[in-house]
Amino acid sequence: MKLQPDRLDVQSILGYGPGWIGLGNRGVAEKIVYSIVIGSRGEKFSWSCSRFEELTEAHFARLAETRPELVIFGSGTRLRFPPPAFLRRLMDQRIGIETMDTLAACRTYNILAGEGRNVVAALLIEASRGTTG
């Protein structure tokens, strides 16, 4: 699915499909096939998990270190909520978190980043069937 952000002067998600997202920033496009964290202020780092069951409290603590106003958690191909204990550091720092499937998280991130909000998207990219690594 192709996604059209309103503004291209921030890191944007240009497309989404099974096992990948398309990431764009200032005219440069990149296909991402692993779980990733991206932010409207240029944050971008691998999120070391390929399945929801691999997530830990440390994954969410790392998100708090980026100090956004809001974290959008894309939980993969279906909506799944992390245990509340995983979110403790975010809540302690009064950082909002919204959970949705990864496709919805991509769309929501683009809207909020395009509005100039300080937002981070933590996107669980699950390997599509029939692909490796």
C-alpha positions as CSV (number, residue, x, y, z in Angstrom):
1,M,0.0,0.0,0.0
2,K,1.3,3.4,-0.9
3,L,1.1,6.2,1.7
4,Q,1.1,9.9,0.8
5,P,2.4,12.2,3.5
6,D,1.4,15.9,3.4
7,R,5.0,17.1,4.0
8,L,8.2,15.6,2.8
9,D,10.5,17.7,4.9
10,V,10.3,15.2,7.8
11,Q,11.1,11.5,7.8
12,S,8.0,9.9,6.3
13,I,6.6,6.4,5.6
14,L,6.1,6.1,1.9
15,G,4.7,2.6,1.7
16,Y,3.9,-0.6,3.5
17,G,3.6,-4.2,2.6
18,P,3.9,-7.7,4.2
19,G,7.4,-7.7,5.9
20,W,8.5,-4.2,4.9
21,I,7.9,-0.4,5.0
22,G,9.2,2.3,2.7
23,L,10.9,5.1,4.5
24,G,11.7,8.5,2.9
25,N,13.6,11.6,4.0
26,R,14.4,14.6,1.9
27,G,14.0,12.7,-1.4
28,V,15.8,9.6,-0.4
29,A,13.8,6.4,-0.2
30,E,14.7,3.2,1.6
31,K,13.0,-0.2,2.0
32,I,13.1,-1.4,5.6
33,V,12.6,-5.1,6.3
34,Y,13.2,-5.2,10.0
35,S,11.5,-3.7,13.1
36,I,12.5,0.0,13.4
37,V,12.0,3.1,15.4
38,I,11.6,6.4,13.5
39,G,10.9,9.9,14.7
40,S,9.8,13.2,13.4
41,R,13.1,14.8,14.6
42,G,15.2,12.3,12.5
43,E,15.5,9.5,15.0
44,K,16.0,6.2,13.3
45,F,17.3,2.9,14.8
46,S,16.7,-0.8,14.5
47,W,14.3,-2.2,17.1
48,S,15.8,-5.7,17.9
49,C,12.7,-7.8,17.7
50,S,10.9,-9.6,14.8
51,R,8.0,-11.0,16.8
52,F,5.6,-9.5,19.4
53,E,6.6,-12.2,21.8
54,E,10.2,-11.0,21.8
55,L,9.4,-7.5,23.2
56,T,10.6,-6.6,26.7
57,E,10.5,-3.7,29.0
58,A,13.9,-2.6,27.7
59,H,12.5,-2.1,24.2
60,F,10.0,0.5,25.6
61,A,12.6,2.0,27.9
62,R,14.7,2.8,24.8
63,L,11.7,4.7,23.4
64,A,11.5,6.9,26.5
65,E,15.1,7.9,25.9
66,T,14.1,9.7,22.7
67,R,11.8,12.0,24.8
68,P,8.9,12.4,22.3
69,E,5.5,13.7,23.3
70,L,3.9,10.6,21.8
71,V,5.0,7.0,20.9
72,I,3.0,5.2,18.3
73,F,3.5,1.4,18.7
74,G,2.8,-0.6,15.6
75,S,2.2,-4.1,17.0
76,G,2.6,-6.0,13.7
77,T,-0.1,-7.4,11.4
78,R,-2.7,-7.4,14.2
79,L,-3.5,-5.3,17.2
80,R,-1.8,-6.5,20.4
81,F,-1.1,-4.6,23.6
82,P,2.2,-4.8,25.5
83,P,2.0,-5.5,29.3
84,P,1.5,-2.3,31.3
85,A,4.8,-3.0,33.2
86,F,6.7,-2.6,29.8
87,L,5.3,1.0,29.6
88,R,6.3,2.1,33.1
89,R,9.2,4.3,32.0
90,L,7.0,6.0,29.3
91,M,4.3,6.7,31.8
92,D,6.7,7.9,34.5
93,Q,8.0,10.5,32.0
94,R,4.4,11.5,30.9
95,I,5.0,10.3,27.4
96,G,1.8,9.2,25.6
97,I,1.6,5.8,23.9
98,E,-0.9,4.6,21.3
99,T,-1.0,1.0,20.2
100,M,-2.3,-0.1,16.8
101,D,-1.4,-2.5,14.0
102,T,1.6,-1.5,12.0
103,L,-0.3,-0.3,9.0
104,A,-2.4,2.1,11.1
105,A,0.7,3.2,13.0
106,C,2.4,4.1,9.7
107,R,-0.6,6.3,8.6
108,T,-0.9,7.9,12.0
109,Y,2.8,8.7,12.2
110,N,2.7,10.4,8.8
111,I,-0.2,12.6,9.9
112,L,1.3,13.6,13.2
113,A,4.8,14.1,11.9
114,G,3.4,16.2,9.0
115,E,1.7,18.4,11.6
116,G,5.1,19.1,13.2
117,R,4.4,16.9,16.3
118,N,7.3,15.4,18.3
119,V,6.3,11.8,17.6
120,V,8.2,8.4,17.5
121,A,6.9,5.3,15.7
122,A,8.1,1.9,17.0
123,L,7.1,-0.4,14.2
124,L,7.2,-4.2,14.6
125,I,7.9,-5.5,11.1
126,E,7.2,-9.2,11.0
127,A,8.8,-11.3,8.3
128,S,6.3,-12.2,5.6
129,R,5.8,-15.9,5.0
130,G,8.1,-17.3,2.4
131,T,10.9,-14.8,3.1
132,T,14.0,-15.1,5.3
133,G,16.0,-12.6,7.4
